[in-house]
């Protein structure tokens, strides 16, 4: 801690106690608490956020060139997880609203997404055909193999459904000349949201500019047991999704994952059950209706 102590003294911070949680160091001082972590800030992102009057992140009190980032500790109010998710998604919608813009594009962007999705479908289909073909040659199946064999039609029917949905999505966008971008937090989780008198998003290390739905998609991957309909409904009170954005979001959510097998039968069984549960949950997801269209 000697190096960190010397660094803190440059900012007149004298630590009484350090508490390390993951990659973050919490610092107790006589003047209050601070948070310290490796500096991975993208200055251009912060400059853009400030230019758009989005300041819902803890104040950074040291120089952008420093090895570490120091922020003041923000006290959090305890609340039910469901309410915290809704409050967080409202702030994310505000982030997207304040930072969004339309960018002129050629047809290659949407065409590449379209082709990548179809290629992924084809790869997954071939992958699971090969796996089930190998399993069916065995006289005795393992528990994980039997579980997959009994439910393989779920995977194939989902892939066939998505193949048609992707084509329908491309019909919506193939003649579009613009795409909507916004600043993405790109690491959404309730642990990265702080609520008290104000609201704050923390952990901006992965922030970037891209299509808004990718924030929602990554949140779903981490929190797929949440009530996603209510979350999107809350989000759209501030920032309505475009029709083509909503369709692409559903395609991404419903895409089966790629199973990775190993020598541990228990882990294989758990992975297959997780895949099947996700399929059952995602295929029934519906989102609030929208009639909004691209400019």
C-alpha positions as CSV (number, residue, x, y, z in Angstrom):
1,X,0.0,0.0,0.0
2,X,3.0,2.3,0.2
3,X,2.7,3.3,-3.5
4,X,-1.0,4.0,-3.1
5,X,-0.4,6.0,0.1
6,X,2.1,8.2,-1.6
7,X,-0.3,8.7,-4.5
8,X,-3.1,9.7,-2.2
9,X,-0.9,12.2,-0.4
10,X,-0.6,14.1,-3.7
11,X,-4.3,14.9,-3.2
12,X,-4.1,15.5,0.5
13,X,-5.8,12.3,1.3
14,X,-4.6,10.5,4.4
15,X,-5.9,7.0,4.8
16,X,-6.9,5.5,8.1
17,X,-8.1,2.2,6.7
18,X,-8.2,0.4,3.4
19,X,-11.0,-2.1,2.4
20,X,-10.5,-4.0,-0.9
21,X,-13.5,-5.4,-2.7
22,X,-12.6,-7.0,-6.1
23,X,-10.7,-4.4,-8.1
24,X,-11.8,-1.5,-6.0
25,X,-10.2,0.0,-2.9
26,X,-12.4,1.8,-0.4
27,X,-10.5,4.4,1.7
28,X,-11.5,5.7,5.1
29,X,-10.2,9.1,6.1
30,X,-11.0,11.7,8.8
31,X,-12.6,13.8,6.0
32,X,-14.8,11.0,4.6
33,X,-14.6,8.0,2.3
34,X,-13.0,7.6,-1.1
35,X,-13.0,5.0,-3.8
36,X,-9.8,4.1,-5.8
37,X,-9.2,1.9,-8.8
38,X,-7.0,1.6,-11.8
39,X,-7.6,4.4,-14.3
40,X,-9.2,3.1,-17.5
41,X,-11.1,6.3,-18.3
42,X,-11.9,7.3,-21.8
43,X,-11.6,11.0,-21.6
44,X,-13.6,11.6,-24.8
45,X,-16.5,9.7,-23.3
46,X,-16.5,11.8,-20.2
47,X,-16.2,15.0,-22.2
48,X,-19.1,14.0,-24.3
49,X,-21.2,13.1,-21.3
50,X,-20.5,16.5,-19.7
51,X,-21.2,18.3,-23.0
52,X,-24.6,16.6,-23.1
53,X,-25.3,17.6,-19.4
54,X,-25.2,14.0,-18.2
55,X,-23.3,14.1,-14.9
56,X,-24.8,11.1,-13.1
57,X,-21.5,9.6,-12.0
58,X,-19.3,10.2,-8.9
59,X,-17.0,13.2,-9.1
60,X,-13.5,12.3,-10.1
61,X,-11.1,14.4,-8.1
62,X,-7.7,13.6,-9.7
63,X,-6.0,14.1,-13.0
64,X,-7.0,12.2,-16.1
65,X,-3.3,11.2,-16.7
66,X,-2.9,9.5,-13.3
67,X,-2.5,5.7,-12.9
68,X,-5.4,5.6,-10.5
69,X,-8.9,7.1,-10.4
70,X,-10.2,8.6,-7.2
71,X,-13.8,9.4,-6.6
72,X,-15.7,10.4,-3.5
73,X,-17.7,7.5,-1.9
74,X,-21.4,7.7,-2.5
75,X,-23.7,6.3,0.2
76,X,-26.3,3.9,-1.1
77,X,-29.9,3.6,0.1
78,X,-31.1,0.0,0.5
79,X,-34.1,-0.9,-1.7
80,X,-35.7,-4.0,-3.2
81,X,-33.8,-5.3,-6.2
82,X,-36.8,-5.0,-8.5
83,X,-37.1,-1.2,-7.7
84,X,-33.3,-0.7,-8.1
85,X,-33.4,-2.3,-11.6
86,X,-36.3,0.0,-12.7
87,X,-34.5,3.1,-11.3
88,X,-31.3,2.1,-13.0
89,X,-32.9,1.5,-16.4
90,X,-34.6,4.9,-16.1
91,X,-31.1,6.5,-15.7
92,X,-29.8,4.4,-18.6
93,X,-32.7,5.6,-20.8
94,X,-31.8,9.2,-19.9
95,X,-28.1,8.5,-20.8
96,X,-29.2,7.2,-24.2
97,X,-31.6,10.1,-24.7
98,X,-29.1,12.8,-23.9
99,X,-26.3,11.3,-26.0
100,X,-28.0,9.8,-29.0
101,X,-27.6,11.0,-32.5
102,X,-28.1,9.6,-36.0
103,X,-25.1,8.8,-38.2
104,X,-25.2,8.5,-41.9
105,X,-24.2,5.0,-43.1
106,X,-24.0,2.9,-46.2
107,X,-25.8,-0.4,-46.5
108,X,-22.7,-2.3,-45.4
109,X,-23.4,-1.9,-41.7
110,X,-26.8,-3.5,-41.7
111,X,-25.7,-6.0,-44.3
112,X,-22.8,-7.1,-42.1
113,X,-25.0,-7.5,-39.0
114,X,-27.5,-9.5,-41.2
115,X,-24.8,-11.8,-42.6
116,X,-23.1,-12.3,-39.2
117,X,-26.5,-13.3,-37.6
118,X,-27.3,-15.8,-40.4
119,X,-23.7,-17.2,-40.3
120,X,-24.1,-17.7,-36.5
121,X,-27.4,-19.5,-37.0
122,X,-25.8,-21.8,-39.6
123,X,-22.9,-22.5,-37.4
124,X,-25.0,-23.3,-34.4
125,X,-27.3,-25.5,-36.4
126,X,-24.3,-27.5,-37.8
127,X,-22.7,-27.6,-34.3
128,X,-25.7,-29.1,-32.6
129,X,-26.4,-31.5,-35.6
130,X,-22.8,-32.9,-35.1
131,X,-23.3,-33.2,-31.3
132,X,-26.6,-35.0,-31.5
133,X,-25.3,-37.2,-34.3
134,X,-22.4,-38.3,-32.0
135,X,-24.7,-38.8,-29.0
136,X,-27.1,-41.0,-31.0
137,X,-24.3,-43.4,-31.9
138,X,-23.8,-44.3,-28.3
139,X,-25.4,-47.4,-26.7
140,X,-25.6,-45.7,-23.3
141,X,-26.0,-41.9,-23.0
142,X,-24.6,-40.0,-20.0
143,X,-27.2,-37.9,-18.1
144,X,-26.1,-34.7,-19.8
145,X,-26.3,-36.3,-23.2
146,X,-29.7,-37.7,-22.5
147,X,-30.9,-34.3,-21.3
148,X,-29.7,-32.7,-24.5
149,X,-31.1,-35.4,-26.8
150,X,-34.5,-35.1,-25.2
151,X,-34.6,-31.4,-25.8
152,X,-32.6,-30.9,-29.0
153,X,-35.8,-30.0,-30.9
154,X,-36.1,-26.8,-28.8
155,X,-32.7,-25.6,-30.1
156,X,-33.5,-26.5,-33.7
157,X,-36.9,-24.9,-33.7
158,X,-35.5,-21.7,-32.1
159,X,-32.8,-21.5,-34.7
160,X,-35.4,-22.0,-37.5
161,X,-37.6,-19.3,-36.0
162,X,-34.7,-16.9,-35.6
163,X,-33.6,-17.5,-39.2
164,X,-37.0,-16.1,-40.4
165,X,-36.9,-13.2,-37.8
166,X,-33.5,-12.1,-39.0
167,X,-34.8,-11.9,-42.6
168,X,-37.8,-9.9,-41.4
169,X,-35.5,-7.6,-39.5
170,X,-33.3,-7.0,-42.6
171,X,-36.4,-6.0,-44.6
172,X,-36.9,-3.2,-42.1
173,X,-33.3,-1.8,-42.4
174,X,-31.9,-2.7,-45.8
175,X,-32.8,0.7,-47.2
176,X,-32.0,2.8,-44.1
177,X,-29.4,5.4,-44.5
178,X,-28.9,6.2,-40.9
179,X,-28.3,4.4,-37.6
180,X,-29.0,5.6,-34.1
181,X,-26.0,5.7,-31.7
182,X,-25.6,6.7,-28.1
183,X,-23.1,6.4,-25.3
184,X,-23.4,3.0,-23.8
185,X,-22.4,2.2,-20.2
186,X,-21.6,-1.3,-21.6
187,X,-21.4,-2.9,-18.1
188,X,-24.9,-2.6,-16.7
189,X,-25.6,-4.3,-13.4
190,X,-27.4,-3.2,-10.3
191,X,-24.1,-3.3,-8.5
192,X,-23.0,-0.5,-10.8
193,X,-25.9,1.7,-9.9
194,X,-26.1,3.8,-6.7
195,X,-29.3,5.5,-5.5
196,X,-29.7,8.0,-2.7
197,X,-30.8,11.6,-3.1
198,X,-29.5,11.4,-6.6
199,X,-28.7,8.5,-9.0
200,X,-25.3,7.4,-10.2
201,X,-23.8,4.9,-12.6
202,X,-20.3,3.7,-11.7
203,X,-17.7,1.5,-13.5
204,X,-17.5,3.2,-16.8
205,X,-14.4,1.4,-17.9
206,X,-16.1,-0.3,-20.8
207,X,-18.2,2.7,-22.0
208,X,-18.4,3.2,-25.8
209,X,-20.6,4.6,-28.5
210,X,-22.8,2.1,-30.3
211,X,-26.5,1.1,-30.8
212,X,-28.5,1.6,-27.6
213,X,-29.9,-1.9,-27.6
214,X,-26.5,-3.4,-26.8
215,X,-26.7,-1.9,-23.3
216,X,-30.1,-3.6,-22.8
217,X,-28.9,-6.9,-24.3
218,X,-25.9,-7.1,-22.0
219,X,-28.1,-6.3,-19.0
220,X,-30.4,-9.1,-20.0
221,X,-27.4,-11.6,-20.3
222,X,-26.4,-10.8,-16.7
223,X,-30.0,-10.5,-15.3
224,X,-32.1,-12.8,-17.4
225,X,-34.4,-13.7,-14.5
226,X,-35.6,-10.1,-14.3
227,X,-39.0,-9.0,-15.5
228,X,-37.6,-7.7,-18.8
229,X,-41.0,-6.6,-20.1
230,X,-41.4,-4.1,-17.2
231,X,-37.8,-3.0,-17.6
232,X,-38.2,-2.2,-21.2
233,X,-41.5,-0.5,-20.6
234,X,-39.9,1.7,-18.0
235,X,-37.0,2.4,-20.4
236,X,-39.4,3.4,-23.2
237,X,-41.1,6.0,-21.0
238,X,-38.0,8.1,-21.5
239,X,-36.4,6.7,-24.7
240,X,-38.7,4.7,-27.1
241,X,-37.0,2.0,-29.1
242,X,-37.3,2.0,-32.9
243,X,-39.1,-0.9,-34.4
244,X,-36.0,-2.3,-36.0
245,X,-34.0,-1.9,-32.7
246,X,-36.6,-3.8,-30.8
247,X,-36.7,-6.7,-33.3
248,X,-32.9,-6.9,-33.3
249,X,-32.9,-6.9,-29.5
250,X,-35.3,-9.8,-29.4
251,X,-33.3,-11.8,-31.9
252,X,-30.1,-11.3,-29.8
253,X,-31.9,-12.3,-26.6
254,X,-33.4,-15.5,-28.1
255,X,-30.2,-16.7,-29.8
256,X,-29.1,-20.0,-28.2
257,X,-25.7,-20.1,-26.7
258,X,-22.9,-22.4,-27.7
259,X,-22.4,-25.3,-25.3
260,X,-18.9,-26.0,-24.3
261,X,-18.4,-29.6,-23.0
262,X,-15.7,-30.8,-20.7
263,X,-14.8,-34.0,-18.7
264,X,-17.0,-33.0,-15.8
265,X,-20.4,-34.6,-16.2
266,X,-22.1,-32.5,-13.5
267,X,-20.9,-29.2,-15.1
268,X,-22.1,-30.4,-18.5
269,X,-25.5,-31.2,-17.1
270,X,-25.8,-27.8,-15.4
271,X,-24.7,-26.0,-18.6
272,X,-27.3,-27.8,-20.7
273,X,-30.1,-27.2,-18.1
274,X,-29.1,-23.5,-18.1
275,X,-29.2,-23.3,-21.9
276,X,-32.7,-25.0,-21.9
277,X,-34.0,-22.7,-19.1
278,X,-32.8,-19.7,-21.0
279,X,-34.4,-20.9,-24.2
280,X,-37.7,-21.4,-22.4
281,X,-37.6,-18.0,-20.8
282,X,-36.4,-16.0,-23.8
283,X,-38.6,-17.5,-26.4
284,X,-41.7,-16.2,-24.4
285,X,-40.3,-12.7,-24.0
286,X,-42.5,-10.0,-25.5
287,X,-41.7,-6.3,-25.5
288,X,-44.1,-3.3,-25.3
289,X,-45.5,-2.3,-28.7
290,X,-43.9,0.6,-30.4
291,X,-44.8,2.4,-33.6
292,X,-41.6,4.6,-33.7
293,X,-39.7,4.5,-36.9
294,X,-36.2,5.6,-37.9
295,X,-35.8,9.1,-39.3
